[in-house]
Structures are given as C-alpha cells and as structure tokens.
Amino acid sequence: MYGIATTALFTTLFRQIMPGALYMKQEVKFLAPLMIEEKVRVLIQVKQVEREKQRILFSTDAFKGETKLVTGEALIKMPSTELK
C-alpha cells in the first residue's frame, strides 16, 4: 500500500462513526514507507471543536508498530443537529 492509500482509512473511519458528516479538508505528511499487506494502526483524536460552525478538527495518524507512518489533520463539518 502506498502512503496515500492510508488516508482512505481515515475517510472510512469518519464515515463509520459520523454518518452524514462532510469531510472538508485533509492535510497529511508521509513520514515512513508502508509496504503492501503490512498492518497499520490508525489513531484519530479531537483537537478542536467549533460549535458555532459545526466543525471538528481532528489529528490523524497511522502507525506500523511504534513507527509513525503518516500524520496530519482532518476537518469535518457535522450535520446541524449534531453539535448542540
């Protein structure tokens, strides 16, 4: 799997845990290579909540063992009924 393919893992997780949310932006840095069929662990954490704009900023990281492969941020806009 090429590094860019790991970003699809973030999209998949956001769709599963926040159906109806709009994926507005993804920033990513590739720190180490990932080979085909290697297992990765993905960590998504809330960094900032903007209730008035219905947006949440997340940190997004992918690891192989203890090695960080990918780091970045994702900005998600929630449906208007979700962040009250």
C-alpha positions as CSV (number, residue, x, y, z in Angstrom):
1,M,0.0,0.0,0.0
2,Y,1.4,3.4,-0.8
3,G,1.3,6.1,1.8
4,I,-1.5,8.0,0.1
5,A,-3.7,4.9,0.4
6,T,-3.6,5.2,4.2
7,T,-5.6,8.4,4.0
8,A,-8.5,6.2,2.8
9,L,-8.5,4.6,6.2
10,F,-9.3,8.0,7.9
11,T,-12.1,8.6,5.4
12,T,-13.6,5.2,6.1
13,L,-13.5,5.6,9.9
14,F,-15.1,9.1,9.7
15,R,-17.9,7.7,7.6
16,Q,-18.5,4.9,10.0
17,I,-18.5,6.9,13.2
18,M,-20.1,10.1,11.8
19,P,-22.5,9.3,9.0
20,G,-23.8,12.4,7.3
21,A,-20.7,14.5,8.1
22,L,-18.9,16.4,5.4
23,Y,-15.2,15.7,5.0
24,M,-13.9,19.3,4.3
25,K,-10.1,19.0,4.4
26,Q,-7.2,16.6,5.0
27,E,-3.6,17.6,5.5
28,V,-1.1,14.8,5.6
29,K,2.7,14.2,5.9
30,F,4.3,10.9,4.9
31,L,7.0,10.0,7.4
32,A,7.9,6.4,6.6
33,P,7.1,3.9,3.9
34,L,4.4,1.3,4.1
35,M,4.6,-1.9,2.0
36,I,1.7,-3.9,0.6
37,E,-0.1,-6.2,3.1
38,E,1.6,-4.6,6.2
39,K,-0.8,-3.9,9.1
40,V,-1.3,-0.4,10.3
41,R,-3.0,1.2,13.4
42,V,-4.9,4.4,12.9
43,L,-5.4,7.0,15.6
44,I,-7.9,9.8,15.3
45,Q,-8.2,12.4,18.1
46,V,-10.3,15.6,18.5
47,K,-8.1,18.7,18.5
48,Q,-10.7,21.5,18.3
49,V,-14.5,21.8,18.3
50,E,-16.1,24.9,16.7
51,R,-19.7,24.5,17.8
52,E,-20.9,27.8,16.0
53,K,-19.6,26.5,12.7
54,Q,-20.5,22.8,13.3
55,R,-16.9,21.8,12.7
56,I,-14.4,19.5,14.4
57,L,-10.7,19.4,13.7
58,F,-9.0,16.0,14.3
59,S,-5.4,14.8,14.3
60,T,-4.9,11.8,12.1
61,D,-2.0,9.4,12.5
62,A,-1.1,6.0,11.1
63,F,1.4,3.6,12.7
64,K,3.2,0.4,11.9
65,G,4.2,-0.9,15.3
66,E,5.6,2.1,17.1
67,T,6.7,3.8,13.9
68,K,4.5,6.8,12.8
69,L,4.0,6.5,9.1
70,V,1.5,9.3,8.4
71,T,0.5,12.4,10.4
72,G,-2.0,15.1,9.6
73,E,-5.3,16.8,10.4
74,A,-8.8,16.4,9.1
75,L,-11.6,19.0,9.3
76,I,-15.1,17.6,9.5
77,K,-18.4,19.5,9.3
78,M,-21.2,17.9,11.2
79,P,-24.9,18.0,10.3
80,S,-26.5,20.9,12.0
81,T,-28.3,18.8,14.6
82,E,-25.2,17.0,15.9
83,L,-23.1,19.7,17.8
84,K,-25.6,21.5,20.0
